[in-house]
Amino acid sequence: MARGHQKAQAQQKNAKKQEQLKKQAGSDQKTAALKALKHQCTVCMAMMPDPKTYRQHFESKHPKSPLPAELNEVAV
């Protein structure tokens, strides 16, 4: 039954390898999502992916604050 023992070891080794691959893939998605967020709100420091979303956020969350200069030409 030597082969049975080798088979069990191979399965355990493969399971560990698959876990490591899943962990790496998960962190890659997180870093990719963070890279997509390029604009930061000057008031609350929230991150937004594009200027249009940033302007909508600013107008709804900070209506009393003056609009930043970079958002003046962005159309809603």
C-alpha positions in Angstrom: 0.0 0.0 0.0 2.9 2.4 -0.6 1.1 4.0 -3.4 -1.9 4.8 -1.2 0.3 6.8 1.1 2.0 8.6 -1.7 -1.4 9.5 -3.1 -2.6 11.0 0.2 0.6 13.1 0.4 0.2 14.3 -3.1 -3.4 15.3 -2.4 -2.4 17.3 0.7 0.4 19.0 -1.2 -1.9 19.9 -4.0 -4.5 21.3 -1.5 -1.9 23.6 0.1 -0.8 24.8 -3.3 -4.4 25.6 -4.4 -5.0 27.5 -1.1 -1.9 29.6 -1.8 -3.0 30.4 -5.3 -6.5 31.4 -4.1 -5.0 33.8 -1.5 -2.7 35.4 -4.2 -5.6 35.8 -6.6 -7.7 37.5 -3.9 -5.1 40.0 -3.0 -4.5 40.8 -6.7 -8.2 41.7 -7.1 -8.0 44.0 -4.1 -4.9 45.8 -5.3 -6.4 46.2 -8.8 -9.5 47.7 -7.2 -7.4 50.2 -5.2 -5.4 51.1 -8.3 -8.7 52.0 -10.1 -9.6 54.6 -7.4 -7.7 57.7 -8.6 -9.6 60.7 -7.3 -9.6 61.6 -3.6 -12.2 63.9 -2.0 -10.6 66.9 -0.4 -13.1 67.0 2.5 -13.6 63.4 3.6 -10.7 61.7 1.8 -13.0 59.1 0.1 -11.6 57.6 -3.1 -13.5 57.7 -6.4 -12.7 56.0 -9.8 -13.6 59.0 -12.1 -14.2 62.7 -12.0 -17.9 62.4 -12.7 -18.5 60.2 -9.7 -16.3 62.5 -7.6 -18.4 65.5 -8.6 -21.7 63.6 -7.8 -20.2 62.6 -4.4 -19.0 66.2 -3.7 -22.4 67.7 -4.5 -24.4 65.2 -2.5 -22.1 64.8 0.6 -20.6 68.3 0.9 -23.2 70.8 -0.5 -22.0 73.7 1.6 -18.3 73.3 0.6 -17.1 75.1 -2.5 -16.5 72.8 -5.5 -12.8 72.1 -6.1 -11.3 73.7 -9.2 -10.7 70.4 -10.9 -14.4 69.6 -10.9 -15.7 72.9 -12.4 -15.4 71.7 -16.0 -16.7 68.1 -15.3 -20.3 67.7 -16.6 -22.8 65.7 -14.5 
